[in-house]
């Protein structure tokens, strides 16, 4: 299990425990799993897909403009980004992105 925070310049879009995350790297798509080696990478425009792990997660609900909580394990969450960066260190993942468009949450 890993913790992830998805941040834009304006707000935190998602925070919680995940099993995996797939991101659009500038040299191609790649996936981060538990115990991944430390990495910092630039991200291209494209889709980010995460699978939630056991436990609560928080997300920004664009319809209401509020932070909401979910707890569904194994939920696939997909959103599009216009680019950004990813940092992975000791099972903590930080996605610093811009132009987020949530496709399903």
VMD Tcl script that draws the C-alpha trace (Angstrom):
set ca {
  {0.00 0.00 0.00}
  {1.17 3.51 -0.86}
  {-0.08 6.98 0.00}
  {-0.65 9.48 -2.77}
  {-1.42 13.18 -2.90}
  {-2.52 14.75 -6.16}
  {-1.96 18.50 -6.08}
  {-2.70 21.32 -8.50}
  {-1.61 24.94 -8.03}
  {-5.11 25.60 -6.60}
  {-6.01 22.60 -4.45}
  {-5.48 19.02 -3.39}
  {-7.50 16.86 -5.80}
  {-6.96 13.47 -4.10}
  {-5.28 12.06 -1.01}
  {-5.32 8.48 0.22}
  {-4.02 4.94 0.02}
  {-3.56 3.25 -3.35}
  {-2.37 -0.08 -4.71}
  {-0.99 1.39 -7.96}
  {-0.86 4.46 -10.17}
  {-0.22 4.66 -13.92}
  {1.03 7.99 -15.29}
  {1.92 9.50 -18.70}
  {5.69 10.03 -18.48}
  {7.40 12.17 -21.12}
  {9.07 9.01 -22.50}
  {5.93 6.88 -22.23}
  {3.41 5.59 -19.74}
  {4.70 3.88 -16.58}
  {3.25 2.36 -13.43}
  {4.21 2.77 -9.78}
  {3.65 -0.13 -7.38}
  {4.48 -0.65 -3.69}
  {8.21 -0.39 -2.84}
  {9.08 1.35 -6.13}
  {12.56 2.85 -6.27}
  {12.74 6.60 -5.56}
  {12.01 8.60 -8.70}
  {11.26 12.12 -9.87}
  {9.88 12.41 -13.40}
  {8.19 14.93 -15.65}
  {4.71 14.02 -16.89}
  {3.14 14.67 -20.28}
  {-0.51 15.39 -20.95}
  {-2.60 12.24 -20.68}
  {-4.49 9.90 -18.37}
  {-3.61 9.05 -14.77}
  {-5.19 5.86 -13.42}
  {-5.10 4.82 -9.76}
  {-6.48 1.81 -7.90}
  {-7.48 2.53 -4.30}
  {-6.29 0.41 -1.38}
  {-8.01 -0.38 1.91}
  {-8.78 2.72 3.94}
  {-10.34 6.13 3.51}
  {-9.42 8.58 0.79}
  {-10.32 12.23 0.27}
  {-11.07 13.90 -3.03}
  {-12.17 17.24 -4.37}
  {-15.70 17.10 -5.76}
  {-15.87 19.63 -8.60}
  {-19.69 19.61 -8.64}
  {-20.04 20.78 -5.03}
  {-16.61 22.42 -4.63}
  {-16.11 20.45 -1.41}
  {-13.71 17.81 -0.12}
  {-15.45 14.43 0.15}
  {-14.41 11.08 1.62}
  {-14.62 7.60 0.11}
  {-13.55 4.15 1.31}
  {-14.08 1.75 -1.61}
  {-11.15 -0.69 -1.94}
  {-10.09 -1.54 -5.50}
  {-11.86 1.45 -7.06}
  {-10.31 2.56 -10.34}
  {-10.01 6.35 -10.52}
  {-9.08 8.02 -13.80}
  {-8.41 11.63 -14.67}
  {-6.66 13.60 -17.38}
  {-3.82 16.02 -16.76}
  {-2.17 18.68 -18.92}
  {1.26 17.76 -17.50}
  {3.24 17.93 -14.30}
  {5.66 15.94 -12.16}
  {5.68 12.79 -10.03}
  {7.86 12.07 -7.02}
  {8.04 8.66 -5.35}
  {9.89 8.13 -2.06}
  {9.33 5.33 0.49}
  {5.80 4.46 -0.72}
  {4.73 8.11 -0.69}
  {3.71 9.41 -4.11}
  {3.25 13.10 -4.91}
  {1.66 14.11 -8.21}
  {2.05 17.82 -8.94}
  {-0.15 18.43 -11.96}
  {-2.02 21.05 -13.93}
  {-5.17 20.98 -16.02}
  {-6.91 18.17 -14.10}
  {-10.14 16.81 -15.57}
  {-11.68 14.00 -13.52}
  {-13.08 11.25 -15.77}
  {-14.40 8.96 -13.05}
  {-14.24 9.07 -9.28}
}
mol new
graphics top color blue
foreach p $ca { graphics top sphere $p radius 0.5 }
foreach p [lrange $ca 0 end-1] q [lrange $ca 1 end] { graphics top cylinder $p $q radius 0.2 }
display resetview
